[in-house]
Amino acid sequence: MVKSLEKLQKEFQKVNPKSFNEWERNKKTLPGGVIKGAYFSSPYPIYISKAEGCKLFDIDDKEYTDFSNHHTAMILGHSHPAVIKAVQEAVNNGLALSAPSILEGKIAHEFIERFPSIEQIRYTNSGTESSITAARMVRAITGKSKIAKFAGNYHGFNDSLEFNLAVSPNSTSNSEFIEPVPAWSGMPQYGEKNIIILPMNDPETVEMIVRENKNELAAIFFDGKPGILDIPIEFTKFLRKLTSELGILFVMDEVISFRSSRTGYQGIADVIPDISIFGKIVGGGMPVGAIGGATKFMNILDNSGPSTGLSQSGTFAGNHVTLAAGLATMQNLTPQVYTHLDQLREKLHNGIVDIFKNYNIPCKVVSKGSIVNTYLTDKPITNFEAASASDKDLWERIMLSLLLKGIYARDGMGFVLSEPMGVKDIDNLLENLTYVINEN
Ligand SMILES: Cc1ncc(COP(=O)(O)O)c(C=O)c1O
């Protein structure tokens, strides 16, 4: 049942010689052989030469169906004709314009039309930059120094918030005080003094901690993890109610979750956050981040008159090529696209459940919008602790086996769907999953 890791790694090496040579050569000039630290879920990276629709083509002449979706960013798939056309038109006008373009007002309109919480929008280069900016905004707006975030939630490589990313079974449950643990060395030591860690989906403990710290708390940052955790929307509603009552700002991280519906996770949960941060799909494949909210909060970024005390900028923030790609993406995210993705998601969700049931392997599948995650455990995935109890060794072998069958899903985000996929792509994944579970 499922080949051994050793066997799979050997097979991987055999079929990816050009990628292996590239990686070996690049080890001299790039830390770990790669240009960024997010490619390590296979023995070595596969070098891609072309991405089109839901397909990736590598330098060893192999084809993959892309269930990774560039870290969830490419909801319309790769090289979508409308996005490529918009980018080409923008590029034809120059790469950087030294001044605003008319795309700025147009993209703002796309957000304002969708989100009752958003009256104004600001663009950055990444989700991380948006999270850094939002952390400064909430402190500057409230005059308070502390921010609360949930153990397990990631909000980019932000010194203010990159604490307690790793959660193990039972690490935070029912704990009234969760010690802040910086995710990495090199983070400033004083950071611990300004962060409060909350347990996910535990309203009683959250309420106790938040009430106790209300006078110092500027904001709660929250990502509801649709398609990744199975958290009731009541928890989001509870957070909104609590923060409103206590005069604490509520920041929703929609960097990934915006793809779960036309109005993101806030639309699904029917809440109005004070500030939202975005990334990934809002740049249509170009480097991007954005921050949105009501004018009364966003105007702290208004540097057109006397100083507000806070400035946000960036040489390439909101560059017109990113705006063109983001605008074309948002304009082409029609209700039909969401319906299509929803149908594929449901088919994949049910198919995975059936397969593991057939083989008596404990399994919980969580899905929402266009993300499907599988956990090899019988516990409901109502928080990060439950998710971390999944049989990771077996799942790693299954994923590597699938990679060898042309299923690319390498980011630890589960299976991420995109518009060009069809029923045949889902069937193909399910057939391969059945096959690799039986392989020896
Ligand atoms: C929920 C969430 N917030 C923020 C970020 C940071 O975004 P970026 O990678 O664009 O800096 C990520 C990145 O994966 C994310 O998943």
The ligand as a Tripos MOL2 file, in Angstrom:
@<TRIPOS>MOLECULE
LIG
   16    16     1     0     0
SMALL
NO_CHARGES

@<TRIPOS>ATOM
      1 C1         -2.9320   33.9020    4.6190 C.3       1 LIG1
      2 C2         -1.6880   34.5380    4.0840 C.ar      1 LIG1
      3 N1         -1.4000   35.8030    4.4170 N.ar      1 LIG1
      4 C3         -0.3140   36.4410    3.9350 C.ar      1 LIG1
      5 C4          0.5540   35.7960    3.0850 C.ar      1 LIG1
      6 C5          1.7620   36.5030    2.5590 C.3       1 LIG1
      7 O1          1.5940   36.7680    1.2140 O.3       1 LIG1
      8 P1          2.8740   36.9260    0.2420 P.3       1 LIG1
      9 O2          3.4370   35.5480    0.0560 O.co2     1 LIG1
     10 O3          2.3100   37.5320   -0.9970 O.co2     1 LIG1
     11 O4          3.8200   37.8310    0.9400 O.co2     1 LIG1
     12 C6          0.3040   34.4720    2.7110 C.ar      1 LIG1
     13 C7          1.2070   33.7570    1.7940 C.2       1 LIG1
     14 O5          1.0670   32.6040    1.5030 O.2       1 LIG1
     15 C8         -0.8430   33.8210    3.2300 C.ar      1 LIG1
     16 O6         -1.1070   32.5520    2.9250 O.3       1 LIG1
@<TRIPOS>BOND
     1     1     2 1
     2     2     3 ar
     3     2    15 ar
     4     3     4 ar
     5     4     5 ar
     6     5     6 1
     7     5    12 ar
     8     6     7 1
     9     7     8 1
    10     8     9 2
    11     8    10 1
    12     8    11 1
    13    12    13 1
    14    12    15 ar
    15    13    14 2
    16    15    16 1
@<TRIPOS>SUBSTRUCTURE
     1 LIG1         1 GROUP 0 **** ****
